[in-house]
Amino acid sequence: MRLEGSCSCGAVKFSCISRHPYPYMHCYCTICRKTQGGGGYAINIRADTNTLEVEGEKNVRVYRAKVRKSETKQWKISNAERRFCGQCGSGLWVFSPTWPEMIHPFASAIDSNLPIPPERIHILQNSKANWVNPLSEDKDKLFANGPHQSLAEWHEKHDLVDE
């Protein structure tokens, strides 16, 4: 599916191709909550890096979060690059050199009509703010950490992969 996206002010527009366009995973980690706002979570979609086309690239900025490693309690700078509009601050996509073949556009930045997922997964509940009450349905799944399942595996499990 071709995804068309933009920032709030229109200074950045982008498109990419996604084989996994269902916005099903709500992430409540501190970084997503603080950088994306909304309901205290962010929703990422997977797309192919080599299909990314950007208009207004001069307005794109990069934020790399400072994260605390749970095992050592030491702080480090994440290698994940959160791309956002330098004019209005809208989050656009995440890129990690660990997986250079994919980017993760924020569903909130996508202007295309996205398919409705058959269920939603709410991850990192142990990081959510105390004021957040996840809006979940009976078929949704909530995880303290994560489901140990990739975006691609979730799509395959639900027979939502378009070859």
C-alpha positions in Angstrom: 0.0 0.0 0.0 1.3 3.4 -0.9 1.2 5.7 2.2 1.0 9.4 1.8 1.9 11.5 4.9 2.7 15.0 6.0 3.3 17.3 8.9 0.7 19.6 10.4 2.0 22.8 8.7 2.6 21.2 5.3 6.4 21.9 5.2 7.1 18.2 4.9 5.3 15.7 2.7 6.3 12.1 2.2 5.3 8.8 0.7 6.4 5.2 1.0 5.3 1.7 0.3 4.1 -0.6 3.1 3.4 -4.3 3.1 2.2 -3.9 6.7 -0.1 -0.9 6.8 -2.5 -1.8 9.7 -2.0 0.6 12.6 -2.5 -2.0 15.3 0.2 -1.6 17.9 -0.1 1.2 20.5 3.2 1.9 22.2 3.1 3.5 25.7 6.8 3.8 26.3 8.1 7.0 27.8 9.7 8.1 24.5 6.6 7.6 22.4 4.3 9.2 25.0 6.5 12.3 25.4 7.3 12.8 21.8 4.0 11.9 20.2 1.4 12.9 22.8 -2.1 12.0 22.0 -3.6 9.3 24.2 -0.3 8.7 25.8 0.9 6.4 23.0 2.2 6.3 19.5 1.3 4.0 16.6 4.0 3.0 14.1 3.6 1.3 10.8 6.3 -0.5 8.9 7.4 0.6 5.4 10.3 0.0 3.0 13.1 2.5 3.4 14.0 2.4 -0.3 10.5 3.6 -1.3 10.6 6.7 0.9 10.2 10.0 -1.0 10.3 13.3 0.8 9.3 16.8 -0.2 10.6 19.6 2.1 13.5 17.5 3.4 15.3 20.6 4.5 12.6 20.9 7.2 13.1 17.4 8.6 15.0 17.2 11.9 16.2 14.2 13.8 15.8 13.4 17.5 17.7 10.5 19.2 16.3 9.8 22.6 18.4 9.4 25.7 17.5 6.0 27.2 18.4 4.2 30.4 19.6 0.6 30.0 17.7 -1.4 32.6 20.5 -3.8 33.3 23.2 -1.2 34.0 21.1 1.8 34.8 23.4 3.8 32.6 22.2 6.4 30.1 23.0 6.1 26.4 21.8 7.8 23.2 19.5 5.5 21.1 20.5 4.7 17.6 16.8 5.1 16.6 16.2 8.4 14.7 12.8 10.0 15.2 12.2 12.3 12.2 10.0 15.3 12.8 9.2 18.6 11.1 11.5 21.4 12.3 8.8 24.0 11.6 5.8 22.6 13.5 7.2 19.6 15.5 5.0 16.9 13.9 6.4 13.4 14.3 6.9 11.8 10.9 8.8 8.5 11.1 11.4 6.5 13.0 14.5 5.0 11.3 17.0 2.7 13.0 20.3 1.7 11.4 19.8 -1.7 13.2 17.1 -2.4 10.5 18.1 -0.2 7.6 15.6 -1.8 5.2 12.6 -0.3 7.1 11.2 2.9 8.4 8.3 3.3 10.8 6.0 6.1 9.8 3.8 7.4 12.7 0.1 6.6 11.8 -0.7 10.1 13.1 1.3 11.5 10.1 -0.4 9.4 7.4 -3.0 11.2 5.3 -4.0 8.0 3.3 -7.0 6.0 4.6 -5.5 3.2 6.6 -7.1 -0.3 6.9 -8.8 -1.0 10.2 -7.0 -3.7 12.2 -8.9 -6.7 13.5 -7.4 -6.2 16.9 -5.0 -3.8 18.6 -2.0 -4.6 20.8 -1.1 -2.2 23.6 2.5 -2.6 24.5 4.7 -1.3 27.3 1.9 -0.8 29.7 4.5 -0.7 32.5 5.6 2.7 31.1 2.3 4.4 30.6 1.4 7.5 32.6 -1.0 6.9 35.5 -3.6 9.1 33.9 -3.8 6.9 30.8 -6.6 4.4 30.6 -6.1 2.4 27.4 -9.1 2.4 25.2 -9.2 -1.3 24.4 -11.8 -3.7 23.1 -12.3 -7.3 24.4 -10.3 -8.7 21.5 -7.4 -6.4 22.1 -4.3 -7.5 24.0 -2.4 -5.6 26.7 1.2 -6.3 27.5 3.4 -5.0 30.3 6.3 -5.1 27.9 5.8 -6.5 24.4 4.3 -9.4 22.5 7.6 -10.8 21.2 6.1 -10.6 17.7 7.3 -8.4 14.8 5.0 -6.2 12.8 5.4 -8.7 9.9 4.6 -11.7 12.0 1.4 -10.0 13.3 0.3 -9.3 9.8 1.0 -12.9 8.7 -0.8 -14.3 11.7 -3.9 -12.4 10.7 -3.4 -13.2 6.9 -3.0 -9.5 6.1 0.2 -9.7 4.0 -0.1 -8.6 0.4 2.7 -10.3 -1.5 
